[in-house]
Amino acid sequence: MAITGLIGVGFVVGHMLGNLQVFVGAETFNAYAHFLRSLGELLWVVRGVLVLAVVLHVIAAVQLSRRRLTARPVGYKHGSQHEVSTVASRTIRWGGLLLLIFIVFHILHFTTLDVFRDYSRTDVYGNVVRGFSVWWVVLLYVAAMAALGLHLYHGIWSSVRTLGASKTSADPTRRPAAVAIAVVVWLGFTIIPLAVFVGAVR
């Protein structure tokens, strides 16, 4: 769970940095998209690793959930678990499900072009502008990125703890590194559809 999660963290950070080039302009963003496609077999290797990581992450999540239910079939007394847990940890499973649905939609939207079949296969910048000019698409992306931010906040902290790379803290709810990465990634992804929708990117 921890290793596949950190693979996902690395991907979303890189993906965010690449996507932010949309603010530079159409020529730069389309050149970036063309560069990715030019990687050929290497791109498919990366995609394969990501798909495998997602599948293993989901399997691990199901296994851990079952183990948790087996270990404690009766829930905690109302309110007691809130002393050390966070909103992110308590909603991690529902957020993960939303992200899984979003990933499928995102691939159909911008990779296979099956959501809007009249999208261009060369003008990726134009596709982004057209896609985020639709209110329900923007709403879906904004909601998914909120879930991603919460998922990263809990996931980064717990992954590092799981792998033994973080020392025990007297204040387990204080997680500055996890907060910083989660906020930057959330903001970096969310600002793009909003900027297009309000006309700042056109």
C-alpha positions as CSV (number, residue, x, y, z in Angstrom):
1,M,0.0,0.0,0.0
2,A,2.7,2.5,1.0
3,I,5.0,1.8,-2.0
4,T,2.3,1.9,-4.6
5,G,0.9,5.0,-3.0
6,L,4.3,6.8,-3.2
7,I,4.5,5.8,-6.9
8,G,1.2,7.6,-7.3
9,V,2.5,10.6,-5.5
10,G,5.5,10.8,-7.8
11,F,3.2,10.6,-10.8
12,V,0.7,13.2,-9.8
13,V,3.5,15.7,-8.9
14,G,5.1,15.3,-12.3
15,H,1.7,15.3,-14.1
16,M,0.8,18.5,-12.3
17,L,4.1,20.3,-13.3
18,G,3.5,19.2,-16.9
19,N,-0.1,20.4,-17.0
20,L,0.8,23.8,-15.5
21,Q,2.5,24.6,-18.8
22,V,-1.0,25.3,-20.1
23,F,-0.5,28.8,-18.6
24,V,2.6,29.3,-20.8
25,G,0.5,29.0,-24.0
26,A,-0.8,26.7,-26.7
27,E,2.5,26.2,-28.5
28,T,4.4,25.2,-25.3
29,F,1.6,22.9,-24.0
30,N,1.1,21.2,-27.3
31,A,4.9,20.7,-27.6
32,Y,4.9,19.0,-24.2
33,A,2.0,16.7,-25.2
34,H,3.8,15.9,-28.5
35,F,7.0,15.1,-26.5
36,L,5.1,12.6,-24.3
37,R,3.7,10.8,-27.3
38,S,7.1,10.7,-28.9
39,L,8.4,8.6,-26.0
40,G,6.7,5.6,-27.7
41,E,7.4,2.3,-25.9
42,L,8.8,4.1,-22.9
43,L,5.4,5.9,-22.4
44,W,3.7,2.5,-22.5
45,V,6.1,1.2,-19.9
46,V,5.3,4.1,-17.6
47,R,1.6,3.6,-18.2
48,G,1.9,-0.1,-17.4
49,V,3.7,0.7,-14.1
50,L,1.1,3.2,-13.2
51,V,-1.8,0.8,-14.0
52,L,-0.1,-1.9,-12.0
53,A,0.4,0.4,-9.1
54,V,-3.2,1.5,-9.1
55,V,-4.5,-2.1,-9.2
56,L,-2.2,-3.2,-6.4
57,H,-3.1,-0.1,-4.4
58,V,-6.8,-0.9,-4.7
59,I,-6.2,-4.6,-3.8
60,A,-4.2,-3.6,-0.7
61,A,-6.9,-1.2,0.3
62,V,-9.5,-3.9,0.2
63,Q,-7.3,-6.3,2.1
64,L,-6.6,-3.8,4.8
65,S,-10.2,-2.8,5.1
66,R,-11.2,-6.5,5.6
67,R,-8.4,-7.0,8.1
68,R,-9.6,-3.9,10.0
69,L,-13.2,-5.2,10.1
70,T,-12.0,-8.6,11.2
71,A,-9.9,-7.2,14.0
72,R,-12.7,-4.8,15.3
73,P,-16.1,-5.8,14.0
74,V,-17.7,-3.4,16.6
75,G,-17.0,0.3,15.9
76,Y,-15.4,2.7,18.3
77,K,-17.6,4.6,20.7
78,H,-18.9,7.7,18.9
79,G,-16.4,10.5,18.9
80,S,-13.4,8.6,20.5
81,Q,-11.7,8.0,17.2
82,H,-11.8,11.6,16.3
83,E,-9.2,12.5,18.9
84,V,-6.3,11.2,16.7
85,S,-7.9,10.7,13.3
86,T,-8.4,13.3,10.6
87,V,-11.1,14.0,8.0
88,A,-8.7,12.7,5.4
89,S,-8.2,9.4,7.2
90,R,-12.0,8.9,7.9
91,T,-12.9,9.6,4.3
92,I,-10.0,7.8,2.7
93,R,-12.0,4.9,1.3
94,W,-14.8,7.0,-0.2
95,G,-12.2,9.5,-1.6
96,G,-10.3,6.6,-3.1
97,L,-13.4,5.3,-4.8
98,L,-14.1,8.8,-6.2
99,L,-10.5,9.0,-7.5
100,L,-10.8,5.6,-9.1
101,I,-14.0,6.7,-11.0
102,F,-12.3,9.9,-11.9
103,I,-9.2,8.2,-13.3
104,V,-11.4,6.2,-15.7
105,F,-13.2,9.3,-16.8
106,H,-10.0,11.3,-17.1
107,I,-8.5,8.7,-19.4
108,L,-11.6,8.6,-21.5
109,H,-11.7,12.4,-21.6
110,F,-8.2,13.4,-22.6
111,T,-6.4,10.2,-23.6
112,T,-8.7,8.0,-25.6
113,L,-11.0,11.0,-26.4
114,D,-14.2,8.9,-26.0
115,V,-16.1,11.5,-23.9
116,F,-16.1,14.2,-26.6
117,R,-15.3,12.4,-29.9
118,D,-14.7,15.6,-31.9
119,Y,-11.6,16.5,-29.9
120,S,-8.4,17.1,-31.8
121,R,-5.6,14.6,-31.6
122,T,-3.0,17.3,-32.2
123,D,-4.3,20.4,-30.4
124,V,-4.3,19.2,-26.8
125,Y,-4.4,22.8,-25.6
126,G,-7.6,23.3,-27.5
127,N,-9.0,20.1,-26.0
128,V,-8.3,21.4,-22.5
129,V,-10.0,24.7,-23.2
130,R,-13.0,23.1,-24.7
131,G,-13.3,20.5,-21.9
132,F,-13.1,22.9,-19.1
133,S,-15.6,25.2,-20.7
134,V,-18.3,22.7,-19.7
135,W,-19.6,23.3,-16.2
136,W,-20.2,19.7,-15.2
137,V,-16.7,18.7,-16.3
138,V,-15.2,21.5,-14.2
139,L,-17.3,20.4,-11.2
140,L,-16.2,16.8,-11.5
141,Y,-12.5,17.8,-11.7
142,V,-12.7,20.2,-8.8
143,A,-14.4,17.6,-6.6
144,A,-11.9,14.9,-7.6
145,M,-9.0,17.2,-6.9
146,A,-10.4,17.9,-3.4
147,A,-10.5,14.2,-2.8
148,L,-7.0,13.9,-4.2
149,G,-5.7,16.5,-1.8
150,L,-7.2,14.7,1.2
151,H,-6.0,11.4,-0.1
152,L,-2.4,12.7,-0.5
153,Y,-2.5,14.4,2.9
154,H,-3.2,11.1,4.7
155,G,-1.4,8.8,2.3
156,I,1.9,10.6,2.2
157,W,2.1,10.7,6.0
158,S,1.0,7.1,6.6
159,S,3.2,5.8,3.8
160,V,6.3,7.3,5.2
161,R,5.4,6.1,8.7
162,T,4.7,2.6,7.3
163,L,8.1,2.4,5.7
164,G,9.8,3.5,8.9
165,A,11.2,6.7,7.4
166,S,9.5,9.0,9.9
167,K,10.0,9.1,13.6
168,T,7.2,8.8,16.2
169,S,5.8,12.2,16.9
170,A,4.3,13.5,20.1
171,D,1.7,15.3,17.9
172,P,0.6,12.8,15.2
173,T,-1.8,15.3,13.7
174,R,1.1,17.7,12.9
175,R,2.2,16.8,9.4
176,P,3.8,19.8,7.6
177,A,5.4,18.0,4.7
178,A,2.2,16.1,3.9
179,V,0.2,19.3,4.2
180,A,2.5,21.2,1.9
181,I,2.6,18.5,-0.9
182,A,-1.2,17.9,-0.7
183,V,-2.0,21.7,-0.9
184,V,0.4,22.3,-3.8
185,V,-0.9,19.4,-5.8
186,W,-4.5,20.2,-5.1
187,L,-4.0,23.8,-6.0
188,G,-1.9,23.0,-9.1
189,F,-4.6,20.8,-10.6
190,T,-7.6,22.7,-9.5
191,I,-6.5,26.1,-10.8
192,I,-6.4,24.8,-14.4
193,P,-10.1,24.0,-14.9
194,L,-11.1,27.1,-13.0
195,A,-8.8,29.3,-15.0
196,V,-10.3,28.0,-18.2
197,F,-13.9,28.3,-17.0
198,V,-13.5,31.9,-16.0
199,G,-11.7,32.8,-19.2
200,A,-8.2,33.3,-17.9
201,V,-7.0,30.6,-20.2
202,R,-8.6,30.6,-23.6
